[in-house]
Amino acid sequence: VNLQTDYGIPIQNNVPLCRFSTLQIGGPAAYFAEPGTREAFLPLMAFQKHDNLPVLIIGRGSNILFSDEGFSGLVISLRKFELDRIQFSPDGSVKVSAGMSLFRLSALCQEQGMSGLEFVCHIPGTVGGACAMNAGFGRAASPYREIKDVLRSVTILDLLNSKLRVVTRDEIKFEYRKSSLDKEIVLDATFQLTPSTREQVRDEVKANFTYRNSVQDLRYPSAGSVFKNPKKPAESAGKLIDRAGLRGTRIGGAMISEKHGNFILNVGNAKAVDVLQLIDLAKSRVFEQFGVELEPEVKLMVPGLSSPCTV
Ligand SMILES: Cc1cc2nc3c(=O)[nH]c(=O)nc-3n(C[C@H](O)[C@H](O)[C@H](O)COP(=O)(O)OP(=O)(O)OC[C@H]3O[C@@H](n4cnc5c(N)ncnc54)[C@H](O)[C@@H]3O)c2cc1C
């Protein structure tokens, strides 16, 4: 099948995935597409079905470790998907494309003086990725919030019949940094906001950025926190990794941050295997010393492991 001629879709071969990951790591995708519209999206699914290819949906790749071998199927990036789709309604909701960046969404909410999404203002992902991951954030003076607290519904593409379906929040299973949406293709999301003022929203956004800058290590490419925080009463994953003496540990081009034990940085041409070795090291040291099993938050697209984000 020739997608370009048979379906009229620009599709690329052998696209390096390191360009689409905030860690800047990853080998080539056999097929890669960035549909801008639903019309361009649907035929991609026809192509996928025809060749029975595994599909991976990505947003900004800010929570994924791609393998050094790449991905042998079709990667669909939503980075450019329906970027002008945003609709504020009089009932206080906002409906946005899954491809919209969280930075932009929170800026637009601020402009409207609508509150509710300030907690995602600094997260470098898309709306779709945030829904799939149930992204969350909190700081001492402001309670921890997750996507599930503000999400009303999403529109998904049902792969069985290529039809669109609206799924309400109650139908979605949410856990800490996990949702049943990571097996779906989210095309848009509707959030419930509350009326506020531009100034109040701006102040909350500023405070979140200030706190984020003080705790996270943003000097080098990363995928944010690598591990989920274990259930209480254990300490945070970052603290446990610090206490295991692993801050600053380097393997190849990857290093556990000296500032934040839960960040692994690409300090120079890191390979996925370097990051995976650091992950294994942190897991085993923390288990030996504290009996706590750390679970990765970052999606590991590595052969041999299950591929949690393929649909
Ligand atoms: C510096 C830094 C700071 C961070 N801080 C935070 C933080 O404070 N809180 C937090 O929760 N996270 C944080 N993250 C992690 C990350 O930004 C979030 O998980 C984000 O929501 C991922 O969005 P994305 O678009 O990049 O998703 P991707 O990384 O591209 O994908 C993540 C998962 O979502 C799935 N997915 C993506 N788009 C869709 C879609 N449209 N439909 C269905 N599934 C989809 C993918 O298949 C994959 O399983 C941080 C990351 C970095 C690099």
The ligand as a MOL file (V3000), in Angstrom:
LIG
                    3D

  0  0  0     0  0            999 V3000
M  V30 BEGIN CTAB
M  V30 COUNTS 53 58 0 0 0
M  V30 BEGIN ATOM
M  V30 1 C 10.2160 18.4230 32.7300 0
M  V30 2 C 8.9770 17.5860 32.8870 0
M  V30 3 C 8.0990 17.8280 33.9190 0
M  V30 4 C 6.9470 17.0510 34.0980 0
M  V30 5 N 6.1030 17.3330 35.1320 0
M  V30 6 C 4.9840 16.5860 35.2950 0
M  V30 7 C 4.0750 16.8670 36.3700 0
M  V30 8 O 4.2580 17.7870 37.1570 0
M  V30 9 N 2.9870 16.0890 36.4900 0
M  V30 10 C 2.7090 15.0590 35.6200 0
M  V30 11 O 1.6900 14.3790 35.7780 0
M  V30 12 N 3.5560 14.7780 34.5940 0
M  V30 13 C 4.6740 15.5100 34.4150 0
M  V30 14 N 5.5200 15.2280 33.3790 0
M  V30 15 C 5.2510 14.0590 32.4980 0
M  V30 16 C 4.4630 14.3590 31.2050 0
M  V30 17 O 4.6750 15.6810 30.7710 0
M  V30 18 C 2.9660 14.0950 31.3720 0
M  V30 19 O 2.7230 12.7390 31.6650 0
M  V30 20 C 2.1670 14.4800 30.1110 0
M  V30 21 O 0.7950 14.4610 30.4100 0
M  V30 22 C 2.4200 13.5520 28.9220 0
M  V30 23 O 1.8510 14.1480 27.7710 0
M  V30 24 P 2.4250 13.8720 26.3080 0
M  V30 25 O 1.5200 14.5220 25.3320 0
M  V30 26 O 3.8610 14.2380 26.2180 0
M  V30 27 O 2.2660 12.2860 26.2350 0
M  V30 28 P 3.2840 11.2360 25.6150 0
M  V30 29 O 4.5340 11.1970 26.4390 0
M  V30 30 O 3.4410 11.4770 24.1630 0
M  V30 31 O 2.4660 9.8890 25.8750 0
M  V30 32 C 2.2720 9.4210 27.1900 0
M  V30 33 C 1.2140 8.3010 27.1670 0
M  V30 34 O -0.0360 8.8390 26.7670 0
M  V30 35 C -0.5130 8.1910 25.5870 0
M  V30 36 N -1.1610 9.1810 24.7530 0
M  V30 37 C -0.6420 10.3780 24.3250 0
M  V30 38 N -1.5610 11.0370 23.5970 0
M  V30 39 C -2.6800 10.2550 23.5710 0
M  V30 40 C -3.9740 10.3860 22.9800 0
M  V30 41 N -4.3170 11.4590 22.2550 0
M  V30 42 N -4.8640 9.3810 23.1710 0
M  V30 43 C -4.5490 8.2860 23.9130 0
M  V30 44 N -3.3330 8.0990 24.4920 0
M  V30 45 C -2.4190 9.0840 24.3210 0
M  V30 46 C 0.7170 7.5870 24.9270 0
M  V30 47 O 0.3900 6.4940 24.0900 0
M  V30 48 C 1.5110 7.1870 26.1690 0
M  V30 49 O 1.0100 5.9910 26.7060 0
M  V30 50 C 6.6810 15.9970 33.1880 0
M  V30 51 C 7.5530 15.7660 32.1190 0
M  V30 52 C 8.6980 16.5440 31.9610 0
M  V30 53 C 9.6030 16.2860 30.8010 0
M  V30 END ATOM
M  V30 BEGIN BOND
M  V30 1 1 1 2
M  V30 2 1 2 3
M  V30 3 2 2 52
M  V30 4 2 3 4
M  V30 5 1 4 5
M  V30 6 1 4 50
M  V30 7 2 5 6
M  V30 8 1 6 7
M  V30 9 1 6 13
M  V30 10 2 7 8
M  V30 11 1 7 9
M  V30 12 1 9 10
M  V30 13 2 10 11
M  V30 14 1 10 12
M  V30 15 2 12 13
M  V30 16 1 13 14
M  V30 17 1 14 15
M  V30 18 1 14 50
M  V30 19 1 15 16
M  V30 20 1 16 17
M  V30 21 1 16 18
M  V30 22 1 18 19
M  V30 23 1 18 20
M  V30 24 1 20 21
M  V30 25 1 20 22
M  V30 26 1 22 23
M  V30 27 1 23 24
M  V30 28 2 24 25
M  V30 29 1 24 26
M  V30 30 1 24 27
M  V30 31 1 27 28
M  V30 32 2 28 29
M  V30 33 1 28 30
M  V30 34 1 28 31
M  V30 35 1 31 32
M  V30 36 1 32 33
M  V30 37 1 33 34
M  V30 38 1 33 48
M  V30 39 1 34 35
M  V30 40 1 35 36
M  V30 41 1 35 46
M  V30 42 1 36 37
M  V30 43 1 36 45
M  V30 44 2 37 38
M  V30 45 1 38 39
M  V30 46 1 39 40
M  V30 47 2 39 45
M  V30 48 1 40 41
M  V30 49 2 40 42
M  V30 50 1 42 43
M  V30 51 2 43 44
M  V30 52 1 44 45
M  V30 53 1 46 47
M  V30 54 1 46 48
M  V30 55 1 48 49
M  V30 56 2 50 51
M  V30 57 1 51 52
M  V30 58 1 52 53
M  V30 END BOND
M  V30 END CTAB
M  END
